[in-house]
Amino acid sequence: MIIRSISIRNFKSFGNNTQKVNFNTNEGELILLTGDNGAGKSSFQESFDFSIFGSVRGKSQKRIPLKYLPNRINKNTEVEIEFINNSGKEIKMFKSLEPTTATFFENNNDETKKFKSASKEEREKIIGFNFETYKSFVSMSISDFANFINLKPEEKRQIVNKLFNLQELDNYLSITKDVIKSNNSLVEKYQVIINTNNDTIDNYKQNIKNIKKSGIIDKEKEIEELKNELKSKKIPYIKLKERNESIINELKVIHNQLLDFENRKSIIGQDILEEKMELKNIDEKINVYKSGTCPTCDTKLTDNEHKHNLEDIEKQKYIILKSLKLKNNEKDSIILELTKLSNQRDSKNKEKNDNMIKYNSLIYELKLMNKKIAHLKEKEDYVSIEEIEKSISELEEKNFHYHQKIKDLKENILLYDDLQKIFSTKGIRTTIIKNIVTPLNVHLKDILDELNSPYSVKLDEEFNATIYERMINEVYGETMSMGETKKINIAIALSYLKLILKISNLNILFLDEVFSSMQPENVELVLNVLKKFAEEYKINIIIVDPKVYFNENSTLGTEYFDRIIKIKKKMNFSTIGDEYQKGHQ
């Protein structure tokens, strides 16, 4: 995906004017996206998600409901993006909310209707990414790698899964387990039918012996015995039927309870979101009061009346915070109840399925007995052994087919058992991880050398980091300074990116929270590495940061950036533009 430009109008706090940002498609650039907190840096990054996928995921990795994207002032948002997809086609996508519209152009041809009717997989093929892969490859936060050397193995595997799309292996593993479970259930079902048929065959054979021995069947006696047996089998049949009806009613109750709790969860989630939005507005008001001067009319806000207003607002904030805590506790309680109800539902469904197998088997037996009683009442005193042998032959033929089905199912189970081993953590994943770890360690050494780190780091196949000082003495990560730990984590992140960019055609990469808690000299080293990285892979690296890492009264530091984009906010509207671009005055 080679992104050419993005145009934004009314996205969150952006103003009415359309603002277009172009990107270099032939050379790599190191770009600083800066601005005060709340100016709209996150909104700029989120506009890419919305324009391409019509979906936005926030910093907490949760998707943001689209109804919260429009600007609060004029209730509208519009975003247009132009890029070249992996097939070399020129794509232009436009999306807006309130009113909601979408257009799609491919090589300057309007293909909106075709794109809207396409399946999810077809759309992802046209774009070149699915949403999760895009968020992993294009829009990445260095915070994902924070304290990487101290993360648990499972947490590290989750990062690797996210970056290299190994989640698919987990999906395949889940599918194989479901198939095995389903096939085992069918084997049990067919075995019950075979056992029932065998019992019937044994009865038929005993009847033949009796006929051959006596020559005549005591019809009335046999009918009476069958009726008694029929009566004895009807008792468990009725119990199973009643129990199944009871389970169905219990499942309905559980289903209604689940719907109720899901509804309550949704409502309280909405309330929490609204209170967070209200809390944000209150914080903005408090900041205005604390500044001492109205930003619009320069009125002083330090008199007693304004101080009293500030106290009221702070009390209101306290009330909302207290309410948020209660609602979050209530939400946790609801989630716990949902989990309990889901477990109850699964248990009831299993009991229902097991009962149905027994129930169907009993029905089959009862039908056979009723059929036999009817046959005995209609037939003559002399019973035809040939008819009984024919019934035996039919049942044996059915059993043969059921045995064949069981054989095929077991062979299928063995096949999926092998697939389960392949997709497990000890299967193909091991080979893939080996192929990741080896070049990862090579890149890691090169980047640490460029960062002048006195430490060397080696990742094993569990992504555990062993740290050495001067290639000899092993160092415990907790004893290192924050600066050196930060450099190692950044080196690990960049090593992953090198692998990603060798297999992915990209020209834009967002890096968020790169320089937090770093000393200026380390920032300089990292900027040199990123600059070289951008040039080598011909990629626009957009560093998202509220700070500008040079003195505003001098040019010191500008040489690291090819371009500085600054977002400014005034009166709830943001403007975006190049504050500096190498080669331009």
PyMOL commands that set and color helices and strands:
alter all, ss='L'
color gray80, all
select helices_A, chain A and resi 41-53+66-68+112-117+120-127+131-137+142-145+148-150+153-164+167-214+219-291+304-378+385-423+428-450+477-479+482-503+520-537+558-560
alter helices_A, ss='H'
color red, helices_A
select strands_A, chain A and resi 2-9+19-22+29-34+56-57+63-64+77-84+90-97+101-106+109-110+139-141+455-459+465-469+473-475+508-512+540-544+563-570+573-581
alter strands_A, ss='S'
color yellow, strands_A
deselect
rebuild
show_as cartoon
